[in-house]
C-alpha cells in the first residue's frame, strides 16, 4: 500500500504533525510494509511554518524583533533546507497572540516586526519569501513592514507618519529613497485566504477591525485611513488596490505587499500544497489512497480548507480520500460533491468534545487502524 497522510491540525488539540504521526503509527500496527508519505498541511494561517519546514526539510531561525506596539519580542521564521526560501508568518511578530486582550490597538499597531524578519532573511542571502497572512493584530496596510524595508510615509508638511493604521488618514506621499534595493532582487508570495477588499463594508477595518479591538467609531476612522492609503498608492504607483481581491487580508498587509513588493496573492491551501509537493504526488498518482483530517468537518470545510483542496486533486486523479475529525457534521451530499470518499469521527463511544480533544492522539491512531484493516480486506 502507498498512503499519503496529509491532515490539517485538530485545532485546540493537536498540530498537523502530531496528527500525522498518530496516523502513521496506526498504519504501522496493521501493515509495517506500507509505504507512507507523511506531509502535514495547513491553509496558510498560523502554524503553517511547521508544516512547510517538515516537507522542505527546513529549520527555524529565531530573531529579536518588535511586537505590534514596538516592544521587544522573540519571534522566528522558517528557512527551507536549500537555504533559498524564507517562510514568515505575520502572526509570529505582528499577531493577535502577541498582545493581551486589553492591549489590542489597531489604530496604533504596526507590522514593523514582520518587516524585521524579512530584513534578517535578506541579510542571510535569501531572496524568495512566502508570507502567511493569518492572525494579524494590525490594520496598517503593511506600512510597518514597508518601513522596515526603507519606505517612508509622510504628511503634507513633510513630517513622517506615526506607526499604526489611523495615521494613514494624514498620508500625503511616499518616499522610496531609502528602500533596501535587495527587495527588487526578491520574489514575494502571500498566502491569502480571504477575498475581502482593502476598504468598504467588507474591507479590512469593517470585517476584521472589531476582533482586533476597534470600536465602531474607530472602524470608521480606520476605513477612512485605508481609503487615503489606497488613493495615494494609485496616485504615486499607478496601482489600484481598491479592486484587489483579498487586499484586506491581515489588516491590508496583502494590499501593501502587492503594491510595493509585487507580491503574488495565492490561496493558502494552493500555496501549501504546491510548496509541500502534494500536488505533484497526486497528479502523478503515486499513492493508493489519502488519509486526511481536521478538528471539525463542517460547512467551512468545503470553502478553502485543507480537505477541500485535497479532495479537488483526489477527485481529478481518481484517488480515494478518507477524512478523520473530532466531529463530523458535513452533509453526505456535500462530501460527495467535494469528492470526499468517506469521513469518520474519531470517537469510539459517546463522549464530550473535551474528552475527544484530550484523547485525540490515541483515538486517531485506533481509527486509522480500522480504516487500513478494511482497505486491506477489500483489496485482498
N, C-alpha and C positions, 0 to 999 in steps of 0.2 A: 504493500500500500504506500502511496505517495500522498501525504496530507499536508495542506497548508494551514497552519494555525495563525490566524490574523484577527485577534479581538481588539476592541476598544477597552478602556478601563471600565471597571464597575465603580462608578463614582461614589466616594464616601466609604469605599471598602477596599478595593484592590487596584493597583496600577495595571495597565495593559500587559506589562512584562510579567507580573505575578500571575495574572490570569493565564497567560501563555504557558508559563511554567507548570501550572496546575493541569492544564490540558495535556501537555507533553507527558507528565507523569501518568495520567490516566491512560494515554495511548500505550505507553511502555508496559504497563501492567497487563495489557491484553495482547500486545504484539510487539515484542522487542525488535523485530526485524523491520518494522515500519520505518519508512524514510520520512522524516518530519522536517518541514521548512517552517521556522518559527519567526514571524515578523509582527510584533506588537504594533498596533496602529493608533491613530488619533485623528481628530478632524481639523487639526491646525491650531487648536486653542492651547490652554495651559497643559503642560505635561507632554507636549509633542516632542520636545528635545530628547527626552529619554528614549522615545521610540525611534527617532531618527538616528541617534547615536548607536543604538543596538544594530540597526540594519546597515549603517555606514561604518561600523567598527570605529567609532569616533571617541572623543574624550571631552570632559568638561574643562572649562577654563574659568577660574574664579577671579573676580575683579572687584575692587572697592570703587564704587561709583556713588551717585546721589539718588535719593528717592524722589517721589513727586513733589515733596516740599523742600528739596535741595539739602537734605541731611545725608550724612554718610550712610551707605548701606553696602553690604556684601551681596553681590549678585554673580550669576555665571551665565555663560553661553556655551554652545557646543561647537566643536571643530571636527569635521569629517576626518576619517582615517587617512586620507591622502593630503590633509592639511590645506585643502584648497577652498573649502566652503565653511562659512560660519552660520550656525542656526541660532537665532536670537528670539527669545520670547519677550514681547513687550512687558508682559506681566512680571518678569524677573526683577526689573528695576523700576518700572513705572506702573505697577499693578495695584489693583484694589487691595490685595492681601498685604501690601507693604505698609498700609496705613490702618490705624484703628478707625472704627466707625465714626467717632466724633472728630476725626482729623480730616475727613473727606472734604476737599475744597476744589471742585472742578474749575472754579474761577481762577485759582492760583496754581493748581497742579501743573507740573511740567514733565514732558517726556525726555528731558535732557539726559537722564541716566541711561536710557536706551541708546542715545547717540554716543555716550561714552563707551558703551560696549562695542559699538561699530568701530569707533576710533581705535580701541585696543586691538581689535581683529585686523584693522588696516595696518597697524604697527607690526603685526606678525606676518605681514605679506599676503594676507587673504584679500581676495578681490571678488569673491562670489558670496552673496548673502541671501539667506532665507529668513524672513521675519514673520513670526506668528503673532497675529494681532489681538488675540483674545485677552479679556480681563484687565484692560487699562483703567487707571483712575483719573485719566486726563481728558481734557476737551480742548486741547491747544492746537489741533490741526497738524500735529507733528512738528510744530515750530521748535520745541525743545530739542528734538533730535537734530533738526537742521542747524540750530545754534551751535551745538556741539561739533558740527561739521564745518562751521565757519560762516554760515549765512547770518546776516544781521538784519534786524527788523526795526524800522524807525517810524517815529511820529512825524507830523508835518514840520515841527520845529527842530528836526534833526536829533531829537533825543531818542535813545534806544528804548524799545518797549520793555516792560517788566515781563517776567515769566507768567505763564498761565493763559487760559483761553479768553478771559474777559478783556485783557489789554489789547487784543486784536481789534477792538472797536476803534482804536486810535491809529491803526496801521495806515501809513502813508506810502512808504516804499520799502523795497527790499534790496540789500546790497550783497553782491557776490564777490566783492574784492578780496575777502579773507578766506574764501572757500578752500577746503582741503582738496587739491586737484586730484588726489588719488580716487575720489569718488567717480571721476569720469573714466577711470580705468576699470570700474567695478560694475557688476550686474546685481540687481536687487529684485527679489521675488517676494511678494507678500501673500500670506495665507489669509484670505478674506471670505468669511462665511456668512456675511450679511449683504443685502442688496440696498441698504439704506443710503440715500444721498447725503451729501455733506450738511445741507441745511433744509429748513422747511418742517412741515408737520411730521414727516417720517425721518427727519435728519438726526445727526449725531446728538445734538443737545436735547431735542424733544423726546427722543426714544430712550436714550441711554443716560442722559444727564441726571434724572432723578435717582437712579441707582448709585450714582457717584456723589450724591449729596446735594444736588441742585434743587432749590425751591422753585415753585412755578415762576416767580419773578426772575430768578437767576437763569432759568431755562430760556426765557425770552431774551435776556441780555446776551447770553452765550450764543444763541442762534444769530442775533444781530452781529455779534463779533465775527462769527464764521462767514456771514454774508459779506462783511467788509473784506475779510481774508480772501474769499474766492474772487471778489471784484478786482483786488489788487493783483492777484495771480493772473487773471485774464488780461489786465492792462499791461503788466510787465513781461509775462512769459508767453502770452497768447494761448494759454491752456485753459479750457473751460471745465473746471472741476465740478461745476454745479450740476452737470448732466452725467457725472461719473457714477456708474452703478457700483455701490459698495464704498463710495468715497467717505461715508460717515463712519466706517469701521474704526474702532479704537479711538473714539473722540476726534475723528477726522485725520488720524495719522495716515490712513490709506490715501487720502487726497494729497497730503503733503509729500508722501513718498512718490506718488505718481507724477505730480507736477514738477518736483525739484530733482528727483533721482531717477526719473524714467522707470520706475518700478512696475513690473507686471503684477497685476492682481489676479490671483488664481483661487478657485475654491479650495479650501483647506484639505478636504479628503483627496481631491485630484492631485494636489501637490505632494501629499504624504504618500499616496500610492505610487506615484511615478518615482519619487525620490527613494522609496524603500525597495523598489524592484518588483512590487506585487503586480503591477500592470504587465510587465514583461513575462513574469511567471505564468499568469493566467492566459495571456494572449498566445503564449507558446504551448499551452496545455500541458504543463509539467506536473500537474497534480491530479489525483483521482477525485478528491473532494476537499472542501474548505470547511474548517471549523472556526466560527467567529463568535462574538458575543458582546454584550454590554449590560449595564446595570438594569435598565428598564427598556423593554421593547414596546414602544407605543407609537402614537401618530407622528411624533417628531422623528422617529427612526427613518421614515421614508423621505425626509427632506434634508439631504446633505450630510447625513451622519455616516459613520464608517460602514455600517452594514448596508446601507443603500448603495454606496459606491462599489462595494464588493459584489453585491447582487447584480448590479448592472453589468459588470465584467463577466461574472459567472454565467449569467443568462446568455450573454453574447457568445460565450465559448462552450456552452453546454456542460458546465461543471456543477455538480450538486453542491449546495451550500447549506450548512446547518448552524443555527444560532442558539446559544445558551444565554439566559438572562435571569436576573433575580426575580423579575416579574414580566410576564408576557400578557399584554393587553392589546396587541395589534391584531386587527381583524384578519381572518383567514384570507378573505378576498384581496386585501391589500398586500399580504405576504405573497400571495400567488402573482399578483401584478408586478411586484418588485422582483420576483424571481427567486424568492427565498424558499428553498425546498422544504425545510422543517424548522420549527422553533420550539424549544423546551425550557420550562422553568427549572432552575437547579434544585428547587426544594424537593425533598424526599418524603415529606409529610406536611400536614398543615403547620405552618409556622409564621411568626411575625416577620416583618421586614427587618427588624433589628436582629433576630436570630439568623435570618438568611445572610445578612451582611457579616455577622460575626463568624459564621462557619462557611463563608463563601468559597474559600480555597478548597476545602475537603469536598464540598458539595459539587463544585465544578469538576474536580478530579473524578468523583464517582459517576457523575452524569456522562462524562466523556467516555469512561469505561463501557457504560451501557450502549452508547451510540456506536462505538467501534466494534463491540461484540456483534451488534445487529448488522452492521455493514459487512463484517467478515462472513457472517452466516449467509446473507443473501447473495454474496459474491462467490461463495464456495460451490 
